[in-house]
């Protein structure tokens, strides 16, 4: 194990990660390794190999003052692997990093190179575990963050945890926890299910507020991107809305109106915003039979989708737009084609539930058009 440590230190010396080392430990490395040259290997590969060697040695063979540094090496490698969608290996390195700092190490003010080390390791581990559907690990990491970190730092963990609950079909739990979070953030949610009068009143207020915006303004400011905190709040809204839809919750319209209000008020136009605007358009048609307003908000949602990267929220927005709004304004054949394309996008994004629903709608519309279902996929 001491040999693994020495190899890891030698390789680590050849990367910029060595700058994290401190004091006498760094001087020892300089004296031992400054004359060696292995420049033919990329820095990223060197750091990965060095980190592996340090991990083989383990925390017990590393000076206590340097353990946080090697945890940061693991964090760096984990981020690289996550960016390459290699979430299983990324989770391994996040776990190793946590082992160096200790499972109970929650000193929030401790920073390494501007990074909140402990929080970043747990959050990276939670995201990686979520990506490979390791629910028990997701619950462990997210609960650790929620229990120990300041509330404003826990929103990403809540979003990941909500995603885990959604994949397990625990929609009512998502709604309950989500509403509690919204109330903590001073977002008003009624404690009893709203009546139709409450829904119509809320819709009217949101429509009046939204009348300040025209579609050209929506397109123009859709380039503005929210900061991480507000982006996570958008994702939280979206997760609760998905759960509310899944169980036909009476709160769904209010959640949609609240999200529309929030996006317009803060001029945030992301894929989650497109879902909200599509839903807003749908409720104009479903509740007020106002087809022009429905089309208006559908067009804003479509413009946002053109300017944002595809995600699972894109799939839901397209499903709402072409399955419930635009089919009133475009040929049914075109709507069926768009829904089939949504099915393909949903499969790529891993949103299989929406993908199957889009395919079902596409097939139903094609039947109405008299298409031969045997030729359906071949023709598209």
N, C-alpha and C positions, 0 to 999 in steps of 0.2 A: 504494500500500500504506500510505503514511503517512496518507492520507485515511481509508482503512478503519479504521486504528488510532484516529484521532481520533473517528470516528463511534462506534466501539465503546466508547471511553472515555466519551463523552458519554452514551450510552444506559445504560452500566453504572453511571454516577454516580446514576442515578435509581432504582437497586435497592439492596437491602440487601447485595448482593455487594460493593459498594464498600468495605464495612468491612474486607474482606480486604486492601485496598491499604495500603501503608505509606509513611511518611516524606514526602519532598519530592514524590514522584510523586502522592500523594493531595492535597497542597496545590495543586499545579499544576492538577489537575482541578477543585478547588473554585473557584479563581479564574476558570477558564474557563467553568464550567457551572452555577454555583450559582443563577443568575438565570433559568434556563430551566424551563419547566413543560410536561410531556407526560403529565400524570396520567391522561389518558383511556385509555392503554394499560396493560394489566395488567403487574404486575412480572415474572411468568413469561415473558410474551411479550417484554418488554423485554430480559430476560437472554438469551433465545435469540437475539434479533436482535443484541444487543451481542456475544455470543460469536461469532456468525457473522462479524461485522465484524473482530473481533480475529483470528479464524482466517484470514480473507483476507489480513490483514497478515502473519501468520506469526511464528514465534518470533524470527526474526532482526531484526525491527523492534521488538521489545519489550525493555525493560530486563531484564537478567538477574535482578535482584532481584525482579521481578514475574512471571516466567514461571510460577512455581508457583501464583500466584493465578489466572492465566488457565487453567491446567490444572484448577484447582478449579471454575472457571466451567463448563468443558466437562464435568466430572464431574457437576455439578449438573443440567445440561441432559440429559445422558445418562441419569441416574436418572429424571428426569421422563418421558422418552420410553420407557424400559423399563417404567415403571409403567403406561404407556398401551399396552403391547404393541407399540410401534413399534421393534422390535429392530434393524432395518436402519439407521435413522437414529441410534438410540442408539449403535450400534457406531461410526458415523462420528465422533461427538463424543468417545467414549472414545479413539479413535485420535488425534484432534486433541489431546486432553489429554496423551496419552503423548508426542506430538511436542514439546510445550512443556517437559515435564520431562526429556526425553531418554530413549532406550530403555535406557540403562545406569544410570539414576538409581534406585538401590536403597538409599537410606538409610532403613532401616526406622523409626528413631526420629523421622524428620521428620514433624511433624503440621501440618495446617491445620485450625483450628477443631475440634480433637478427632478429626479423620479421618486415617487413615493413607493419604495421598494416592496414592502410587505403587501400593500394594497394591489400593486400591479401584478405581483406573482399570483395572488389568490384570484384576481379578476381574470388574468390570462388563463389560469387553470380552469376556471368556471366556463369560460367561453370555449376552450378546447374540449372539455368534457361534454358540453352541450352539443357541440358539432358532431361528436361521435355517439350521442345519445346514451351517455353514462349518467343516468339520472341520480344515482346515489351520490356520486362525486359532485355533481352540480349542486345538489342540496347542501352538501357539506361545505363547499367553498363559498357559495352565496350566503349561507347562514353565518359563516365566520365573518364575512364582510359586514353583513347587516347588524350583527351583534357588536362589532368592535369599532367600525369606522364611523366618522361623523355622518349625520343623515344626508347631507348634500353630496357625499361621496358614494352613497349606496345605490343611487338610481340605476347605474349600469348593472349592478348585481340583481336588483329587483327585476329588470327587464329580462335578464337571462333566466332567473327563477320562474318568471311568468311563462316564458317559452317552454320550460321544462314541464310546468303544470299543464300547459295547453296540449303538449304531446301526449300527456297521460289522461287527457279528457277531463281534467278537474276545472271546468269552466266556472262553476259557482265560487270556488275558492279564489280564482283569479279576480272575479268581480268584487268579492268581499275585501280581499287584501288591497286591490287597486283603489277602491273607494276610500279605504282608510288612509292610504297614501295621499290621495287627492285632498282629503280633508286636512291632513297635516300641512299640505302646501297651500291651504286657504282657498281651495277650489270648491265651490259650493255644489254639493250633491245631496238631494233630498234623502231623508232616512226611510221614507216610504215610497213605493212605486208610484210614478207620476200618472195622473189621469190624462185623458185625451186633451182636456182643456189646458193642463199644465204644459203638455207637449206643444200644442198650437201656440200658446203664449210665448214659450221659449223660442219657437221657430220664428215668430213674428219679430221678436227682439233681435235675433241673430240676422234676419233678413234686412232689418233697418240698419243695423251696424254695417253689414256687408255691402249695402248700397253705396257706401263711400268709395268702393273700388269698382273699376271697370275692367273688362277683360284684357285691355292693352296694358293696364297697370300690372295686372297679375302676371302677364308674360314678362314684362320688363324687370320686375323685382324678383322673379323666380330664381335669378342667379345668386341672390344673397343666401348664405349658408349659416345656419344657427351654430352657436358654439356647442361644445360637447354636452354641457349640462342641459341645454334646451333641446338638443337632438335626442338625448335620452328621455326627456319628458315627452317628446313626440312619440317615441317608440313605446313608452309606457301607455300613453293614450291609445295607441294602435292595438297593443296587446289586450287591453281591457275591452276595446270595441269588438275585437275578434271573438272574445269569449262571450260578450253580450249577444252577438249575432248567433253564435252557435247554440245558445239556449233560448233564443227568441225573447231576450230580456226586454221588459218595457222601458228600461233605461237606455236602450240603444239610440233612440232619436236624441235624447239629451246629451249623451256622450258625443255624438256626431256634431251637434250644434256647438258644444263647448270646444271641441277640437277646431272647428272652423273659426270660431271667435279667436281662439288662441293663435292660430296660424296667421290670420289677418292682422290682428293687433300687433304681433311681433314681426310681421312680414317674413315668415318662414314658409318656404315653398319647397318641400322635399317630397319623396314618394309617398310618405305617410300623409302629407297634406293632400295629395291627389286622391287618396282613399276617402278622406274626410269630405272633400269637395264633391266627389262622385256621390257619396252618400247623401250630401245636402241636396244635390240635384234630384236624386231618387225620391227623397221625402217631399220635395216640391211637387213631383208628379203624383206620388202615392197619396199624399194627404190633402193637397190643394188642387190637384189636376192642372197645375200650372206648368204646361209643357215647355213654354219658352224659357222660364227660369231654370227648369231642369236641363234643357239643352245648353243654356248659358254656362252653368256651373260644370257641366260635363266637358265643355270646350276648354275651360280653364284647367281642369284635371288633365286633359289630353296634352295641353301645352306643357304642363309641368313634367309629364312623363317623357316628353321629347327631350327635355333638358336635364334629366337625371339618370343616373345609372340604374339598370334593372336590379330588382330585389324581390323578395317575397311580397312586399307591399305593392310593387308594380303589378304582380299577378292578380292580387285582390282588386286593385283599382280597375284593371282591364276587365276583370270578370263582372264587376258592378256596371261599368260603362257599357260594354257591348251586350251584356246579358239582361240589363234592366232599363237602360236609358236610350242608348243610341239606336237600338232596334226600332224605335219609334220614328227615327229620322233618316235612316239609311236602308238600302235594300236588305231584306232578310238574308239573302245569300251572302252578302258582304259581312253581316253580323256573325253568321255561322263561321265564315273563314277566320274572322278576327278571334272568335272564341276558340277555334281549333289551334290558332297560333298561341293563344293564351295557355292552352293546355300544354303545348310544347315548352313554353317558357316556364310554366309551373313545375314541370318535371325537372328542368335544368336547375331551378332555384331550390328544389327540395320541398316545395309546397304542394304535396301530393293531393291533399284534401281539396284545395281550390282547383288544382289541375283536373281532377276527376269531375268536379262539378262543372267546370268549363266545357269539358268534353261532352258531358250529358246534355248541357244546354245547346251546344253546337249540333249534336245529333238530333235533338228534338226539333230545332229550327229547320235543319235540313229535311227532316220528315215532312214538316209543314210545306216546304218548298217542293216536295215530291222527288227529292234526290234519291238515287240508288245508293244505299248505305255500303254496299260492297265496293263501290267506287269512291267512297267518301274520302278516305285518307290518300288514295292514289292520286286523285285529282288535285289535292292540296299539297 
